[in-house]
Amino acid sequence: LRLRLERVGTTGARQLVLSQTTPAKRHRAAVKIQKRMRGILTRKRFQPLVRHRCFLSKEMTKIQSMARVWLARRKVARKKQQKLHVAATKVQRTWRGYKDRQYVTALRIDKARYDRLMRSAIVIQSGVRMALARREHDRRKLIRWAGGASTIQRQVRIFLQRKELHELALKDQPVQAMFTLNTNGMHRTVMPWTWRVFVAPWAGEEAPGEETGFVDIFNKVGVNNWQTIAVVNCQKMVRGFLSRIRTQRLKTIALCSVRSMVDGCLEEVTRRKAAAIKIQSIARGFLVRRKNLIYEKRNAAWEANVDNIVAVQAFFQALL
């Protein structure tokens, strides 16, 4: 580089500027010429390679497009096949669901028929038991009435025999009994009435009494001993009251014991019944799961309708 005066601008004023020397300019020109020549030689040397690369790129683009078309067709065919499989699966699922629903509906109908049969049997059994119970009730009622009639007849016979025996006993040894009411107002509250029995040899139609030699054998419980009878009655009432209290207490204790025993028995029976029901349900469930009746029925239904299923699948495949 060097400094020199040059005209600069539109005014043409001379100014001091920094400029290159001639050798430097020549060197830069030579470098530029060499660069151009190297570019020309390099392009001349690599031009066939670039053209070959372009040719390969065009051919590879065609091959790649054909490959992409083949892969796309293959993907479409695979999707079509998958669609067919999905359609066949849907058809099979629909057919199996239809058959299973028919089977379950048949089972429900059979169960409803069985329940109705059981209810009818229970109604018939209850009616028969009711008729048998009424017949047994009528039979027992007839027996009770017959027994009552027999009892009345027996008591009547006994009364007649006793009357006859009394008449015979009076002929052998006269006895006179009297039922008298107590007219004394003070004694009447204790002894409203009394029995008087006179026993003595008696002949003729004379009225009984003390002047004829009759003796009152109930004189100890007669009107003359009303104080003793009153004391006996008071003692009897007190003893009865105490006995009733003791009996009520014993009844209460016995009732509590019996209730506790009955409640314990009922609880034990309820617990055993619940345990038995649970054991039965578990056993029935185990037996049913072991048999697997639904799976067997479904397989049997599929085997029986395999021709129809194949025909339906072929029909849908033809449509798809």
Backbone hydrogen bonds in HBPLUS format (Angstrom, degrees):
<---DONOR---> <-ACCEPTOR-->    atom                        ^
c    i                          cat <-CA-CA->   ^        H-A-AA   ^      H-
h    n   atom  resd res      DA  || num        DHA   H-A  angle D-A-AA Bond
n    s   type  num  typ     dist DA aas  dist angle  dist       angle   num
A0002-ARG N   A0019-SER O   2.71 MM  17  5.42 154.3  1.78 161.6 168.7     1
A0019-SER N   A0002-ARG O   2.75 MM  17  5.42 169.1  1.76 166.4 169.4     2
A0004-ARG N   A0017-VAL O   2.98 MM  13  5.65 154.7  2.04 155.6 163.8     3
A0017-VAL N   A0004-ARG O   2.85 MM  13  5.65 168.9  1.86 164.0 162.1     4
A0006-GLU N   A0015-GLN O   2.80 MM   9  5.45 158.9  1.84 152.7 156.6     5
A0015-GLN N   A0006-GLU O   2.71 MM   9  5.45 161.3  1.75 149.5 151.2     6
A0008-VAL N   A0013-ALA O   2.92 MM   5  5.84 161.4  1.96 156.5 156.4     7
A0025-LYS N   A0021-THR O   3.02 MM   4  6.38 154.8  2.09 148.9 156.2     8
A0026-ARG N   A0022-THR O   2.93 MM   4  6.18 164.1  1.95 159.0 163.1     9
A0027-HIS N   A0023-PRO O   2.83 MM   4  6.05 153.0  1.90 144.2 152.1    10
A0028-ARG N   A0024-ALA O   2.92 MM   4  6.20 159.2  1.96 150.0 155.2    11
A0029-ALA N   A0025-LYS O   2.90 MM   4  6.16 153.9  1.97 149.1 156.8    12
A0030-ALA N   A0026-ARG O   2.80 MM   4  6.06 158.2  1.84 150.6 156.5    13
A0031-VAL N   A0027-HIS O   2.93 MM   4  6.18 158.0  1.98 148.6 154.5    14
A0032-LYS N   A0028-ARG O   3.02 MM   4  6.20 155.4  2.08 144.5 150.9    15
A0033-ILE N   A0029-ALA O   2.88 MM   4  6.15 158.7  1.93 149.1 155.2    16
A0034-GLN N   A0030-ALA O   2.89 MM   4  6.12 161.6  1.92 150.5 155.6    17
A0035-LYS N   A0031-VAL O   2.93 MM   4  6.09 151.9  2.01 142.9 151.0    18
A0036-ARG N   A0032-LYS O   2.90 MM   4  6.21 156.2  1.96 148.1 154.4    19
A0037-MET N   A0033-ILE O   2.96 MM   4  6.21 163.6  1.99 152.5 156.8    20
A0038-ARG N   A0034-GLN O   2.80 MM   4  6.02 160.9  1.84 149.5 155.2    21
A0039-GLY N   A0035-LYS O   2.94 MM   4  6.14 155.5  2.00 144.7 151.3    22
A0040-ILE N   A0036-ARG O   2.90 MM   4  6.22 157.6  1.95 150.8 156.9    23
A0041-LEU N   A0037-MET O   2.82 MM   4  6.06 172.3  1.82 157.9 159.8    24
A0042-THR N   A0038-ARG O   2.83 MM   4  5.92 159.2  1.87 147.6 154.0    25
A0043-ARG N   A0039-GLY O   2.84 MM   4  6.00 160.9  1.87 148.0 153.6    26
A0044-LYS N   A0040-ILE O   2.79 MM   4  5.98 153.3  1.86 147.9 156.4    27
A0045-ARG N   A0041-LEU O   2.83 MM   4  6.05 144.0  1.96 142.1 152.0    28
A0046-PHE N   A0042-THR O   2.84 MM   4  6.05 157.8  1.89 151.0 156.6    29
A0047-GLN N   A0043-ARG O   2.81 MM   4  5.48 122.1  2.15 140.3 150.0    30
A0050-VAL N   A0046-PHE O   2.93 MM   4  6.21 155.6  1.99 153.8 161.0    31
A0051-ARG N   A0047-GLN O   2.89 MM   4  6.13 164.5  1.91 155.4 159.7    32
A0052-HIS N   A0048-PRO O   2.77 MM   4  5.95 157.9  1.82 147.5 154.1    33
A0053-ARG N   A0049-LEU O   2.80 MM   4  5.99 149.6  1.89 140.9 150.2    34
A0054-CYS N   A0050-VAL O   2.84 MM   4  6.15 153.5  1.91 148.9 156.2    35
A0055-PHE N   A0051-ARG O   2.85 MM   4  6.13 156.1  1.91 147.2 154.2    36
A0056-LEU N   A0052-HIS O   2.78 MM   4  6.07 163.1  1.81 149.9 154.6    37
A0057-SER N   A0053-ARG O   2.79 MM   4  5.97 150.5  1.88 143.5 152.7    38
A0058-LYS N   A0054-CYS O   2.88 MM   4  6.18 156.9  1.93 149.4 154.6    39
A0059-GLU N   A0055-PHE O   2.95 MM   4  6.27 167.5  1.97 155.4 158.4    40
A0060-MET N   A0056-LEU O   2.73 MM   4  5.83 162.3  1.76 150.4 156.3    41
A0061-THR N   A0057-SER O   2.81 MM   4  5.93 144.7  1.94 141.3 151.2    42
A0062-LYS N   A0058-LYS O   3.10 MM   4  6.44 152.5  2.18 145.5 151.8    43
A0063-ILE N   A0059-GLU O   2.89 MM   4  6.26 163.4  1.92 151.7 156.6    44
A0064-GLN N   A0060-MET O   2.68 MM   4  5.80 163.4  1.71 149.1 154.6    45
A0065-SER N   A0061-THR O   2.83 MM   4  5.96 154.9  1.90 142.8 150.0    46
A0066-MET N   A0062-LYS O   2.85 MM   4  6.12 160.2  1.89 150.8 156.2    47
A0067-ALA N   A0063-ILE O   2.75 MM   4  6.02 156.3  1.81 150.0 157.6    48
A0068-ARG N   A0064-GLN O   2.72 MM   4  5.94 158.0  1.76 148.6 155.0    49
A0069-VAL N   A0065-SER O   2.82 MM   4  6.05 152.7  1.89 144.7 152.6    50
A0070-TRP N   A0066-MET O   2.84 MM   4  6.11 158.1  1.88 146.6 152.8    51
A0071-LEU N   A0067-ALA O   2.78 MM   4  6.04 160.0  1.82 152.4 158.0    52
A0072-ALA N   A0068-ARG O   2.75 MM   4  5.91 153.0  1.82 143.8 152.1    53
A0073-ARG N   A0069-VAL O   2.83 MM   4  6.07 160.2  1.87 149.4 154.8    54
A0074-ARG N   A0070-TRP O   2.83 MM   4  6.04 156.2  1.88 143.8 151.4    55
A0075-LYS N   A0071-LEU O   2.74 MM   4  5.98 154.8  1.81 145.9 153.0    56
A0076-VAL N   A0072-ALA O   2.78 MM   4  6.06 156.1  1.83 149.2 156.1    57
A0077-ALA N   A0073-ARG O   2.76 MM   4  6.03 159.0  1.81 151.2 157.1    58
A0078-ARG N   A0074-ARG O   2.79 MM   4  6.02 156.4  1.84 146.9 154.2    59
A0079-LYS N   A0075-LYS O   2.79 MM   4  6.03 157.8  1.83 147.9 154.2    60
A0080-LYS N   A0076-VAL O   2.76 MM   4  5.97 150.3  1.84 144.0 153.3    61
A0081-GLN N   A0077-ALA O   2.77 MM   4  6.05 157.8  1.82 149.0 154.9    62
A0082-GLN N   A0078-ARG O   2.75 MM   4  5.99 155.5  1.80 146.9 154.8    63
A0083-LYS N   A0079-LYS O   2.68 MM   4  5.88 149.3  1.77 142.1 151.4    64
A0084-LEU N   A0080-LYS O   2.84 MM   4  6.18 148.8  1.94 143.7 152.4    65
A0085-HIS N   A0081-GLN O   2.84 MM   4  6.20 157.7  1.89 148.5 154.7    66
A0086-VAL N   A0082-GLN O   2.79 MM   4  6.06 158.4  1.83 149.7 155.9    67
A0087-ALA N   A0083-LYS O   2.82 MM   4  6.02 158.6  1.86 147.1 153.4    68
A0088-ALA N   A0084-LEU O   2.76 MM   4  6.02 162.5  1.79 152.5 157.6    69
A0089-THR N   A0085-HIS O   2.77 MM   4  6.00 156.2  1.83 147.7 154.9    70
A0090-LYS N   A0086-VAL O   2.81 MM   4  6.07 156.4  1.87 148.7 155.2    71
A0091-VAL N   A0087-ALA O   2.83 MM   4  6.12 158.4  1.88 150.5 156.8    72
A0092-GLN N   A0088-ALA O   2.80 MM   4  6.07 163.8  1.83 151.1 155.8    73
A0093-ARG N   A0089-THR O   2.74 MM   4  5.93 161.1  1.78 149.8 155.8    74
A0094-THR N   A0090-LYS O   2.75 MM   4  5.94 159.4  1.79 149.4 155.4    75
A0095-TRP N   A0091-VAL O   2.81 MM   4  6.03 162.5  1.84 151.5 156.7    76
A0096-ARG N   A0092-GLN O   2.75 MM   4  5.95 165.0  1.77 153.3 158.0    77
A0097-GLY N   A0093-ARG O   2.81 MM   4  5.93 159.0  1.85 146.4 152.9    78
A0098-TYR N   A0094-THR O   2.83 MM   4  6.03 153.0  1.91 144.6 152.5    79
A0099-LYS N   A0095-TRP O   2.89 MM   4  6.18 163.5  1.91 153.0 156.9    80
A0100-ASP N   A0096-ARG O   2.74 MM   4  5.91 160.9  1.78 150.7 157.0    81
A0101-ARG N   A0097-GLY O   2.80 MM   4  5.91 158.0  1.85 145.4 151.8    82
A0102-GLN N   A0098-TYR O   2.91 MM   4  6.15 153.8  1.98 143.9 151.7    83
A0103-TYR N   A0099-LYS O   2.81 MM   4  6.07 154.7  1.87 146.6 154.0    84
A0104-VAL N   A0100-ASP O   2.74 MM   4  5.99 164.7  1.77 154.5 158.6    85
A0105-THR N   A0101-ARG O   2.78 MM   4  5.88 157.2  1.84 145.0 152.1    86
A0106-ALA N   A0102-GLN O   2.85 MM   4  6.08 153.6  1.92 144.0 151.4    87
A0107-LEU N   A0103-TYR O   2.84 MM   4  6.18 153.8  1.91 146.8 154.6    88
A0108-ARG N   A0104-VAL O   2.80 MM   4  6.11 158.1  1.85 151.2 157.2    89
A0109-ILE N   A0105-THR O   2.83 MM   4  6.09 156.6  1.89 148.1 154.9    90
A0110-ASP N   A0106-ALA O   2.83 MM   4  6.09 160.9  1.86 149.8 155.2    91
A0111-LYS N   A0107-LEU O   2.78 MM   4  6.02 156.9  1.83 149.0 156.0    92
A0112-ALA N   A0108-ARG O   2.77 MM   4  6.00 160.7  1.81 150.4 155.6    93
A0113-ARG N   A0109-ILE O   2.80 MM   4  6.02 155.7  1.86 148.5 155.8    94
A0114-TYR N   A0110-ASP O   2.79 MM   4  6.00 154.1  1.85 145.9 153.6    95
A0115-ASP N   A0111-LYS O   2.78 MM   4  6.04 158.9  1.82 150.5 156.5    96
A0116-ARG N   A0112-ALA O   2.85 MM   4  6.04 157.2  1.90 144.7 151.4    97
A0117-LEU N   A0113-ARG O   2.82 MM   4  6.04 153.6  1.89 143.8 151.8    98
A0118-MET N   A0114-TYR O   2.79 MM   4  6.08 155.3  1.85 148.6 155.7    99
A0119-ARG N   A0115-ASP O   2.82 MM   4  6.09 160.6  1.85 150.7 155.9   100
A0120-SER N   A0116-ARG O   2.83 MM   4  6.04 159.1  1.87 148.1 154.3   101
A0121-ALA N   A0117-LEU O   2.79 MM   4  6.03 156.8  1.84 147.3 154.2   102
A0122-ILE N   A0118-MET O   2.79 MM   4  6.05 154.6  1.85 148.7 156.0   103
A0123-VAL N   A0119-ARG O   2.84 MM   4  6.10 157.8  1.89 149.4 155.5   104
A0124-ILE N   A0120-SER O   2.84 MM   4  6.10 161.5  1.88 151.0 156.2   105
A0125-GLN N   A0121-ALA O   2.76 MM   4  5.95 162.8  1.79 149.5 154.9   106
A0126-SER N   A0122-ILE O   2.78 MM   4  5.97 159.2  1.82 148.4 154.4   107
A0127-GLY N   A0123-VAL O   2.88 MM   4  6.10 156.3  1.93 146.3 153.2   108
A0128-VAL N   A0124-ILE O   2.82 MM   4  6.10 159.7  1.86 153.0 158.7   109
A0129-ARG N   A0125-GLN O   2.76 MM   4  5.96 165.4  1.78 153.2 157.7   110
A0130-MET N   A0126-SER O   2.77 MM   4  5.91 152.5  1.85 143.3 151.8   111
A0131-ALA N   A0127-GLY O   2.87 MM   4  6.14 156.1  1.92 146.2 152.7   112
A0132-LEU N   A0128-VAL O   2.82 MM   4  6.10 161.6  1.85 153.1 158.3   113
A0133-ALA N   A0129-ARG O   2.72 MM   4  5.88 155.3  1.78 147.2 154.8   114
A0134-ARG N   A0130-MET O   2.83 MM   4  6.06 159.0  1.87 148.5 154.1   115
A0135-ARG N   A0131-ALA O   2.88 MM   4  6.11 156.6  1.94 145.6 152.7   116
A0136-GLU N   A0132-LEU O   2.80 MM   4  6.05 156.3  1.86 147.4 154.1   117
A0137-HIS N   A0133-ALA O   2.73 MM   4  5.96 152.4  1.81 146.7 155.3   118
A0138-ASP N   A0134-ARG O   2.79 MM   4  6.05 161.6  1.83 151.3 155.8   119
A0139-ARG N   A0135-ARG O   2.86 MM   4  6.09 154.5  1.92 144.2 151.9   120
A0140-ARG N   A0136-GLU O   2.84 MM   4  6.07 163.9  1.86 150.1 154.3   121
A0141-LYS N   A0137-HIS O   2.79 MM   4  5.94 154.7  1.85 147.4 155.6   122
A0142-LEU N   A0138-ASP O   2.82 MM   4  6.00 155.7  1.88 145.6 152.1   123
A0143-ILE N   A0139-ARG O   2.81 MM   4  6.11 154.4  1.88 145.8 153.7   124
A0144-ARG N   A0140-ARG O   2.72 MM   4  5.95 156.4  1.77 147.4 154.3   125
A0145-TRP N   A0141-LYS O   2.78 MM   4  6.03 160.5  1.82 149.2 154.8   126
A0146-ALA N   A0142-LEU O   2.74 MM   4  5.93 157.2  1.80 144.9 152.4   127
A0147-GLY N   A0143-ILE O   2.62 MM   4  5.85 152.1  1.69 145.1 154.3   128
A0148-GLY N   A0144-ARG O   2.72 MM   4  5.98 151.3  1.80 146.5 154.6   129
A0149-ALA N   A0145-TRP O   2.79 MM   4  6.07 160.8  1.83 150.2 155.5   130
A0150-SER N   A0146-ALA O   2.77 MM   4  6.03 155.6  1.83 145.8 153.5   131
A0151-THR N   A0147-GLY O   2.77 MM   4  5.99 150.3  1.85 143.3 152.2   132
A0152-ILE N   A0148-GLY O   2.80 MM   4  6.08 161.4  1.84 151.6 156.4   133
A0153-GLN N   A0149-ALA O   2.86 MM   4  6.10 164.9  1.88 150.5 154.9   134
A0154-ARG N   A0150-SER O   2.81 MM   4  5.99 155.4  1.87 145.0 152.5   135
A0155-GLN N   A0151-THR O   2.79 MM   4  6.03 159.0  1.83 151.7 157.3   136
A0156-VAL N   A0152-ILE O   2.83 MM   4  6.04 157.6  1.88 151.2 157.8   137
A0157-ARG N   A0153-GLN O   2.91 MM   4  6.14 160.8  1.94 148.3 153.4   138
A0158-ILE N   A0154-ARG O   2.82 MM   4  6.08 155.9  1.88 145.1 152.7   139
A0159-PHE N   A0155-GLN O   2.76 MM   4  6.00 157.6  1.81 149.1 155.2   140
A0160-LEU N   A0156-VAL O   2.88 MM   4  6.14 162.2  1.91 151.9 156.5   141
A0161-GLN N   A0157-ARG O   2.82 MM   4  6.06 158.6  1.87 149.6 155.9   142
A0162-ARG N   A0158-ILE O   2.75 MM   4  5.97 156.3  1.81 149.9 157.1   143
A0163-LYS N   A0159-PHE O   2.80 MM   4  6.01 155.3  1.86 147.6 154.8   144
A0164-GLU N   A0160-LEU O   2.89 MM   4  6.12 159.9  1.93 146.5 152.0   145
A0165-LEU N   A0161-GLN O   2.75 MM   4  5.97 155.1  1.81 144.4 152.4   146
A0166-HIS N   A0162-ARG O   2.70 MM   4  5.90 150.3  1.78 146.5 154.9   147
A0167-GLU N   A0163-LYS O   2.90 MM   4  6.18 159.3  1.95 148.6 153.9   148
A0168-LEU N   A0164-GLU O   2.95 MM   4  6.23 159.0  1.99 147.4 153.3   149
A0169-ALA N   A0165-LEU O   2.75 MM   4  5.98 150.8  1.84 143.7 152.9   150
A0170-LEU N   A0166-HIS O   2.78 MM   4  6.02 152.4  1.85 150.1 157.3   151
A0171-LYS N   A0167-GLU O   3.08 MM   4  6.33 148.2  2.18 142.3 150.4   152
A0172-ASP N   A0168-LEU O   3.05 MM   4  6.37 145.0  2.18 140.0 149.5   153
A0173-GLN N   A0169-ALA O   2.67 MM   4  5.78 171.9  1.68 160.3 162.8   154
A0176-GLN N   A0198-PHE O   2.67 MM  22  4.92 177.5  1.68 163.4 163.7   155
A0198-PHE N   A0176-GLN O   2.48 MM  22  4.92 169.8  1.48 164.2 166.0   156
A0178-MET N   A0196-ARG O   2.48 MM  18  4.89 147.6  1.58 149.3 161.3   157
A0196-ARG N   A0178-MET O   2.67 MM  18  4.89 160.4  1.71 154.0 157.2   158
A0180-THR N   A0194-THR O   3.01 MM  14  5.62 161.8  2.04 170.8 172.8   159
A0194-THR N   A0180-THR O   2.99 MM  14  5.62 155.1  2.06 163.4 169.2   160
A0182-ASN N   A0192-PRO O   3.04 MM  10  5.31 179.1  2.04 132.0 131.7   161
A0188-ARG N   A0184-ASN O   2.86 MM   4  5.67 133.1  2.08 143.9 156.9   162
A0190-VAL N   A0187-HIS O   3.09 MM   3  5.55 136.1  2.29 108.4 119.6   163
A0191-MET N   A0187-HIS O   2.87 MM   4  6.03 177.8  1.87 168.5 168.5   164
A0217-ILE N   A0197-VAL O   2.93 MM  20  5.81 150.1  2.02 158.2 165.6   165
A0199-VAL N   A0215-VAL O   3.21 MM  16  5.64 151.0  2.30 140.4 144.3   166
A0214-PHE N   A0209-GLY O   3.39 MM   5  5.80 148.3  2.50 160.6 154.4   167
A0213-GLY N   A0210-GLU O   3.16 MM   3  5.41 164.6  2.19 109.6 113.0   168
A0221-VAL N   A0218-PHE O   3.22 MM   3  5.60 146.9  2.33 107.7 116.5   169
A0222-GLY N   A0219-ASN O   3.36 MM   3  4.83 161.5  2.39  98.8  98.7   170
A0229-ILE N   A0225-ASN O   3.16 MM   4  6.44 158.1  2.21 147.0 153.4   171
A0230-ALA N   A0226-TRP O   2.84 MM   4  5.99 150.0  1.92 142.9 151.1   172
A0231-VAL N   A0227-GLN O   2.96 MM   4  6.28 159.5  2.01 150.2 155.0   173
A0232-VAL N   A0228-THR O   2.87 MM   4  6.10 160.1  1.91 147.9 154.0   174
A0233-ASN N   A0229-ILE O   2.82 MM   4  6.02 153.2  1.90 144.9 152.6   175
A0234-CYS N   A0230-ALA O   2.90 MM   4  6.19 156.3  1.95 148.6 154.8   176
A0235-GLN N   A0231-VAL O   2.87 MM   4  6.14 166.9  1.89 154.4 157.9   177
A0236-LYS N   A0232-VAL O   2.84 MM   4  5.98 152.9  1.91 143.5 152.0   178
A0237-MET N   A0233-ASN O   2.83 MM   4  6.08 153.3  1.90 146.9 154.0   179
A0238-VAL N   A0234-CYS O   2.91 MM   4  6.18 161.6  1.94 154.0 158.6   180
A0239-ARG N   A0235-GLN O   2.83 MM   4  6.01 168.3  1.84 152.1 155.9   181
A0240-GLY N   A0236-LYS O   2.80 MM   4  5.94 153.2  1.88 142.0 150.4   182
A0241-PHE N   A0237-MET O   2.81 MM   4  6.03 153.8  1.88 145.6 152.8   183
A0242-LEU N   A0238-VAL O   2.84 MM   4  6.12 168.2  1.85 158.6 161.0   184
A0243-SER N   A0239-ARG O   2.78 MM   4  5.89 154.8  1.84 145.2 153.3   185
A0244-ARG N   A0240-GLY O   2.79 MM   4  5.97 150.5  1.87 143.4 151.6   186
A0245-ILE N   A0241-PHE O   2.95 MM   4  6.26 156.1  2.01 147.8 154.2   187
A0246-ARG N   A0242-LEU O   2.90 MM   4  6.14 166.9  1.92 151.7 155.2   188
A0247-THR N   A0243-SER O   2.76 MM   4  5.88 156.7  1.81 145.1 152.7   189
A0248-GLN N   A0244-ARG O   2.76 MM   4  5.90 154.8  1.82 145.6 152.7   190
A0249-ARG N   A0245-ILE O   2.90 MM   4  6.16 157.1  1.96 149.5 155.6   191
A0250-LEU N   A0246-ARG O   2.87 MM   4  6.11 165.1  1.89 150.5 154.9   192
A0251-LYS N   A0247-THR O   2.75 MM   4  5.92 152.0  1.82 144.8 153.6   193
A0252-THR N   A0248-GLN O   2.86 MM   4  6.08 153.9  1.92 144.2 151.3   194
A0253-ILE N   A0249-ARG O   2.93 MM   4  6.27 164.1  1.96 153.8 157.5   195
A0254-ALA N   A0250-LEU O   2.80 MM   4  5.99 166.8  1.82 150.7 155.1   196
A0255-LEU N   A0251-LYS O   2.68 MM   4  5.81 154.6  1.74 147.2 155.1   197
A0256-CYS N   A0252-THR O   2.89 MM   4  6.11 159.2  1.93 149.5 154.7   198
A0257-SER N   A0253-ILE O   2.93 MM   4  6.19 160.7  1.97 150.2 155.8   199
A0258-VAL N   A0254-ALA O   2.78 MM   4  5.96 164.1  1.80 150.6 155.5   200
A0259-ARG N   A0255-LEU O   2.78 MM   4  5.90 157.9  1.83 146.6 153.4   201
A0260-SER N   A0256-CYS O   2.89 MM   4  6.06 160.3  1.93 146.7 152.2   202
A0261-MET N   A0257-SER O   2.86 MM   4  6.11 158.7  1.91 149.2 155.6   203
A0262-VAL N   A0258-VAL O   2.74 MM   4  5.95 160.9  1.78 149.8 155.8   204
A0263-ASP N   A0259-ARG O   2.73 MM   4  5.88 162.6  1.76 150.9 156.2   205
A0264-GLY N   A0260-SER O   2.88 MM   4  6.03 158.5  1.93 144.0 150.3   206
A0265-CYS N   A0261-MET O   2.85 MM   4  6.10 158.0  1.89 147.7 154.2   207
A0266-LEU N   A0262-VAL O   2.77 MM   4  6.00 160.7  1.80 151.1 156.9   208
A0267-GLU N   A0263-ASP O   2.84 MM   4  6.02 160.0  1.88 149.6 155.2   209
A0268-GLU N   A0264-GLY O   2.89 MM   4  6.08 158.4  1.93 146.6 152.8   210
A0269-VAL N   A0265-CYS O   2.79 MM   4  6.03 158.5  1.84 150.5 156.8   211
A0270-THR N   A0266-LEU O   2.80 MM   4  5.99 160.7  1.84 149.2 154.8   212
A0271-ARG N   A0267-GLU O   2.84 MM   4  6.02 159.9  1.88 148.1 153.9   213
A0272-ARG N   A0268-GLU O   2.86 MM   4  6.05 162.5  1.89 148.4 153.6   214
A0273-LYS N   A0269-VAL O   2.78 MM   4  5.92 153.2  1.85 145.7 154.2   215
A0274-ALA N   A0270-THR O   2.86 MM   4  6.10 163.9  1.89 150.4 154.3   216
A0275-ALA N   A0271-ARG O   2.87 MM   4  6.11 159.5  1.91 148.6 154.8   217
A0276-ALA N   A0272-ARG O   2.76 MM   4  5.95 156.4  1.82 147.1 154.0   218
A0277-ILE N   A0273-LYS O   2.86 MM   4  6.12 157.9  1.91 151.2 157.2   219
A0278-LYS N   A0274-ALA O   2.92 MM   4  6.13 158.9  1.96 147.8 153.6   220
A0279-ILE N   A0275-ALA O   2.87 MM   4  6.10 162.3  1.91 150.3 155.2   221
A0280-GLN N   A0276-ALA O   2.86 MM   4  6.04 159.7  1.90 148.2 154.2   222
A0281-SER N   A0277-ILE O   2.85 MM   4  6.07 160.4  1.89 149.6 155.1   223
A0282-ILE N   A0278-LYS O   2.94 MM   4  6.16 161.2  1.97 151.1 156.0   224
A0283-ALA N   A0279-ILE O   2.90 MM   4  6.09 161.9  1.93 149.6 154.9   225
A0284-ARG N   A0280-GLN O   2.82 MM   4  6.02 164.2  1.84 154.0 158.4   226
A0285-GLY N   A0281-SER O   2.86 MM   4  6.01 161.9  1.90 147.4 153.0   227
A0286-PHE N   A0282-ILE O   2.88 MM   4  6.08 155.9  1.94 147.9 154.6   228
A0287-LEU N   A0283-ALA O   2.94 MM   4  6.18 160.8  1.97 150.6 155.5   229
A0288-VAL N   A0284-ARG O   2.84 MM   4  6.07 160.9  1.88 152.6 158.2   230
A0289-ARG N   A0285-GLY O   2.85 MM   4  6.00 166.2  1.87 150.7 154.8   231
A0290-ARG N   A0286-PHE O   2.86 MM   4  5.93 144.5  1.98 140.6 151.1   232
A0291-LYS N   A0287-LEU O   3.00 MM   4  6.22 148.1  2.10 143.5 151.0   233
A0292-ASN N   A0288-VAL O   2.98 MM   4  6.19 159.0  2.02 152.9 158.4   234
A0296-GLU N   A0292-ASN O   3.20 MM   4  6.50 161.8  2.24 149.9 155.2   235
A0297-LYS N   A0293-LEU O   2.80 MM   4  5.99 164.5  1.83 154.2 158.8   236
A0298-ARG N   A0294-ILE O   2.85 MM   4  5.98 157.1  1.91 146.2 152.9   237
A0299-ASN N   A0295-TYR O   2.94 MM   4  6.14 164.7  1.97 150.0 153.8   238
A0300-ALA N   A0296-GLU O   2.88 MM   4  6.05 158.4  1.93 148.1 154.8   239
A0301-ALA N   A0297-LYS O   2.84 MM   4  6.07 153.5  1.91 145.5 153.0   240
A0302-TRP N   A0298-ARG O   2.87 MM   4  6.16 157.4  1.92 150.6 156.9   241
A0303-GLU N   A0299-ASN O   2.84 MM   4  6.06 164.2  1.86 152.3 156.7   242
A0304-ALA N   A0300-ALA O   2.90 MM   4  6.06 147.7  2.00 142.0 151.2   243
A0305-ASN N   A0301-ALA O   3.01 MM   4  6.19 139.9  2.18 141.7 151.9   244
A0305-ASN N   A0302-TRP O   3.16 MM   3  5.12 125.3  2.47  94.0 107.8   245
A0309-ILE N   A0305-ASN O   3.05 MM   4  6.32 157.1  2.11 150.9 157.6   246
A0310-VAL N   A0306-VAL O   2.96 MM   4  6.17 162.9  1.99 150.9 154.9   247
A0311-ALA N   A0307-ASP O   2.99 MM   4  6.17 158.0  2.04 146.9 153.2   248
A0312-VAL N   A0308-ASN O   2.95 MM   4  6.16 156.4  2.00 147.9 154.0   249
A0313-GLN N   A0309-ILE O   2.94 MM   4  6.19 160.8  1.97 151.6 156.8   250
A0314-ALA N   A0310-VAL O   2.93 MM   4  6.16 161.4  1.96 150.7 155.6   251
A0315-PHE N   A0311-ALA O   2.97 MM   4  6.14 154.1  2.04 145.1 152.3   252
A0316-PHE N   A0312-VAL O   3.02 MM   4  6.29 161.7  2.06 152.4 156.1   253
A0317-GLN N   A0313-GLN O   2.88 MM   4  6.08 154.7  1.94 149.4 157.2   254
A0318-ALA N   A0314-ALA O   2.94 MM   4  6.09 152.1  2.02 144.0 151.2   255
A0319-LEU N   A0315-PHE O   3.07 MM   4  6.38 148.3  2.17 140.6 149.4   256
A0320-LEU N   A0316-PHE O   2.87 MM   4  6.12 154.6  1.93 148.0 154.7   257
